């Protein structure tokens, strides 16, 4: 009986000590106001903290730009929306936060994840995820080259590190797999996951971008994953003909529709609006913010004329 009591006391002590660990390999703990701390308690999951936004972009300039940039250095709508998402985080850095273990953290670095088909327009092809860190002072052509390099690896037919991990997971029986995922999430809750694991996992990211327009689809509303710590999801639809109002007159136009999913616990809606406004600004006038196709490439950020 005494041994049982000692074991219980020891487990309670360890459990209590774990709650005091606040350091993480991918972020820095932030102080929060009392009302936001209360939000973490009454809305402990991303599922119940999600907010959805519709974002619309006049796309005539964007389509002309990508027609030239695609020929010049292989840019597509995916490249442009990734660049705009990066500049969104630059313009509104408080969007680069996440909630984990009912605490608020500022993420180390800007990370973007996007999805792609291993084979273009093949419904049977595997879906791949690519996670990339964004660099200060990078030009748009340089970013496109890095993205295309990752896409080339995924479409080369070679087995990637993720393929090997998935194959290993698939060998496990369902109860073991479910228990393993649960164990990972518990370790993450107490900030015990190692940095090497977090760095390579696509769901530990600042923003997740999915371009459904490349499949000829409209944007949908996407959920946020409870696994990982991604606080934002951007669904990109196809560009469509719409009726637009200019100077009080209805005129034909081309419009890109995006839908953004956002964890409201990381910051208020005003800051989210600033970030989405930045995305719209970049995509509405890409030559200004991403750099001219036929001119010397300039860093996408910082820009002295941003305000």
C-alpha positions in Angstrom: 0.0 0.0 0.0 2.9 2.4 0.8 4.5 1.6 -2.5 1.3 2.4 -4.3 1.0 5.7 -2.5 4.6 6.6 -3.4 4.0 5.7 -7.0 0.9 7.9 -7.1 2.8 10.8 -5.4 5.7 10.4 -7.9 3.3 10.4 -10.9 1.5 13.5 -9.6 4.9 15.2 -9.1 6.1 14.4 -12.6 2.7 15.5 -14.0 3.0 18.8 -12.1 6.6 19.4 -13.2 5.8 18.8 -16.9 3.3 21.7 -16.7 6.2 24.1 -15.8 8.1 23.3 -19.1 7.4 26.3 -21.3 10.3 26.1 -23.8 9.8 24.7 -27.3 12.2 24.1 -30.2 10.0 25.9 -32.6 8.7 28.9 -30.7 8.9 31.3 -27.8 6.3 31.6 -25.1 4.3 34.9 -25.1 2.5 36.6 -22.3 -1.3 36.9 -22.9 -4.1 39.1 -21.6 -6.4 37.5 -19.1 -9.4 37.3 -21.5 -7.2 35.5 -24.1 -6.0 33.1 -21.5 -9.6 32.4 -20.8 -10.2 31.7 -24.5 -7.6 28.9 -24.3 -9.6 27.3 -21.5 -13.1 27.6 -23.0 -11.9 26.8 -26.6 -9.0 24.4 -26.1 -9.0 23.0 -29.6 -8.6 24.6 -33.1 -11.8 23.1 -34.3 -13.9 25.3 -31.9 -11.7 28.4 -32.4 -11.8 28.6 -36.2 -12.9 31.6 -38.2 -13.5 31.6 -42.0 -12.9 34.5 -44.3 -13.6 35.0 -48.0 -10.9 36.8 -49.9 -11.3 38.2 -53.4 -8.6 39.4 -55.8 -9.0 41.2 -59.2 -6.9 38.8 -61.2 -6.3 40.5 -64.6 -2.8 41.8 -63.6 -2.0 38.6 -61.9 -2.8 36.4 -64.9 -0.8 38.7 -67.3 2.1 38.6 -64.8 2.1 34.8 -64.4 1.9 34.3 -68.2 5.2 36.1 -68.5 6.7 34.8 -65.3 5.8 31.2 -66.1 7.8 31.4 -69.3 10.6 33.2 -67.7 11.2 31.3 -64.5 8.4 28.8 -64.1 6.0 30.7 -61.8 2.4 29.6 -61.4 -0.5 30.5 -59.2 0.8 28.3 -56.5 4.1 30.2 -56.5 2.3 33.5 -56.4 0.0 32.6 -53.5 2.9 31.2 -51.5 4.8 34.4 -52.0 1.7 36.4 -51.0 1.3 34.2 -47.9 4.9 34.9 -47.0 4.4 38.6 -47.3 1.2 38.3 -45.3 3.4 37.0 -42.4 5.9 39.9 -42.9 3.2 42.5 -42.9 1.3 41.0 -39.9 3.9 39.1 -37.9 1.5 38.4 -35.1 -0.2 35.9 -37.5 3.0 33.8 -37.2 1.9 32.5 -33.8 0.3 29.3 -32.6 -1.5 27.9 -29.5 -0.3 24.6 -28.0 -0.8 23.2 -24.6 -3.3 26.2 -24.0 -0.3 28.6 -24.3 0.5 31.1 -27.0 3.9 31.0 -28.8 5.6 33.1 -31.4 7.0 30.8 -34.1 10.7 30.8 -34.9 10.9 31.6 -38.6 8.2 31.7 -41.3 7.2 28.3 -42.7 4.8 27.5 -45.5 3.4 24.1 -46.4 1.6 23.4 -49.7 0.1 20.3 -51.4 0.6 19.0 -54.9 -0.2 15.9 -56.9 2.7 13.6 -57.7 1.4 13.6 -61.3 -0.5 16.6 -62.7 -4.3 16.2 -63.1 -4.1 12.5 -62.2 -6.9 11.6 -59.8 -5.1 8.4 -58.8 -1.8 10.1 -58.1 -0.5 10.4 -54.5 -0.9 13.8 -52.8 2.4 15.2 -51.5 3.0 18.0 -48.9 6.0 20.2 -49.1 7.2 22.4 -46.2 9.6 25.3 -46.8 11.1 28.0 -44.7 10.9 31.5 -46.0 14.0 33.7 -46.2 14.4 37.4 -45.6 15.6 39.3 -48.7 14.7 36.5 -51.2 13.5 37.5 -54.7 10.5 36.0 -56.3 12.5 34.1 -59.0 14.7 32.6 -56.3 11.6 31.5 -54.3 10.2 29.9 -57.5 13.4 28.1 -58.1 13.3 26.6 -54.5 9.7 25.6 -54.9 10.3 24.0 -58.3 13.3 22.1 -56.8 11.0 20.6 -54.1 8.3 19.8 -56.7 10.9 18.1 -58.9 12.0 15.8 -56.0 8.3 14.9 -55.2 7.6 14.2 -58.9 10.8 12.3 -59.6 9.4 9.0 -58.5 12.0 8.6 -55.8 10.9 7.5 -52.3 11.1 10.5 -50.0 11.6 10.6 -46.3 7.9 11.1 -45.9 7.1 8.1 -48.0 9.3 5.9 -45.8 7.6 7.3 -42.7 4.1 6.7 -44.1 5.0 3.1 -45.1 6.3 2.5 -41.5 3.1 3.8 -40.0 0.9 1.7 -42.3 2.6 -1.4 -41.0 1.2 -0.7 -37.5 -2.3 -2.1 -36.5 -4.9 0.5 -36.0 -4.9 0.5 -32.2 -1.1 0.9 -32.2 -1.2 3.7 -34.8 -4.0 5.5 -32.9 -2.1 5.1 -29.6 1.1 6.4 -31.3 -0.5 9.5 -32.6 -2.1 10.1 -29.2 1.3 9.8 -27.6 2.9 12.2 -30.0 0.1 14.8 -29.2 0.6 14.3 -25.5 4.4 14.8 -25.8 3.7 17.9 -27.9 1.3 19.3 -25.3 4.1 19.2 -22.7 6.7 20.6 -25.2 8.6 17.3 -25.3 8.7 16.7 -29.1 12.3 17.0 -30.4 13.1 19.8 -32.8 14.2 17.4 -35.6 10.7 15.9 -35.7 8.9 19.2 -35.7 11.2 20.7 -38.4 10.3 18.0 -41.0 6.6 17.7 -40.2 4.4 19.7 -42.6 1.7 20.4 -40.1 4.1 22.4 -37.8 3.9 25.4 -40.1 2.8 29.0 -40.2 0.3 28.7 -43.1 -0.9 25.7 -45.2 -1.7 26.6 -48.8 -3.8 24.3 -51.1 -4.3 25.5 -54.7 -7.5 23.8 -55.9 -7.6 26.2 -58.9 -4.8 24.1 -60.4 -7.4 21.3 -60.6 -10.1 23.5 -62.0 -11.9 23.7 -58.7 -13.4 26.5 -56.6 -12.1 27.3 -53.2 -13.6 25.4 -50.3 -13.7 26.0 -46.5 -10.9 23.9 -44.9 -10.6 22.8 -41.3 -7.6 23.2 -39.1 -5.8 20.1 -37.9 -5.7 19.3 -34.2 -2.4 17.6 -34.8 0.6 19.9 -35.3 0.3 23.7 -34.7 -0.8 25.2 -38.0 -3.1 28.2 -37.2 -4.0 29.2 -40.8 -5.1 27.5 -44.0 -5.5 29.1 -47.4 -7.6 27.5 -50.1 -7.0 28.9 -53.5 -9.8 28.5 -56.2 -9.7 29.0 -59.9 -9.9 32.4 -61.6 -13.4 33.1 -62.9 -15.3 35.6 -64.9 -17.4 37.9 -62.7 -19.3 41.1 -62.8 -17.3 43.9 -61.1 -18.3 47.4 -60.1 -15.9 50.2 -61.2 -16.8 53.8 -60.6 -20.4 52.9 -60.1 -20.6 50.8 -63.3 -20.9 47.0 -63.7 -18.0 45.8 -65.9 -16.7 42.2 -66.7 -13.7 41.2 -64.7 -11.5 38.3 -63.7 -11.5 37.3 -60.0 -9.5 35.0 -57.8 -11.4 33.6 -54.9 -9.6 32.4 -51.8 -10.9 31.1 -48.5 -8.9 31.5 -45.3 -9.3 29.5 -42.2 -7.8 31.1 -39.1 -7.4 30.3 -35.4 -8.7 33.3 -33.6 -6.9 32.5 -30.4 -3.6 33.6 -31.8 -4.7 37.3 -32.2 -7.7 39.5 -32.9 -9.6 39.8 -36.2 -8.0 43.2 -37.0 -4.6 41.7 -37.3 -5.9 38.9 -39.4 -7.5 41.5 -41.7 -4.1 43.3 -42.1 -2.5 40.0 -43.1 -5.2 39.2 -45.7 -5.2 42.7 -47.0 -1.4 42.2 -47.6 -2.2 39.1 -49.6 -4.7 40.9 -51.7 -2.4 43.8 -52.3 0.4 41.5 -53.5 -1.7 39.4 -55.8 -3.6 42.4 -57.2 -0.4 44.1 -58.3 2.3 41.3 -58.4 4.7 43.3 -60.7 5.0 45.9 -58.0 5.4 43.6 -54.9 7.0 40.5 -56.4 9.2 42.4 -59.0 9.1 42.9 -62.7 9.7 39.9 -64.9 12.1 41.6 -67.3 13.8 43.8 -64.7 16.5 43.1 -62.1 14.9 41.0 -59.3 14.5 42.8 -56.0 13.9 41.3 -52.5 10.2 40.8 -51.9 10.6 42.1 -48.3 11.2 44.5 -46.6 9.8 47.2 -48.9 10.1 50.8 -47.9 6.9 51.7 -50.0 4.7 49.0 -48.3 2.7 51.5 -46.2 
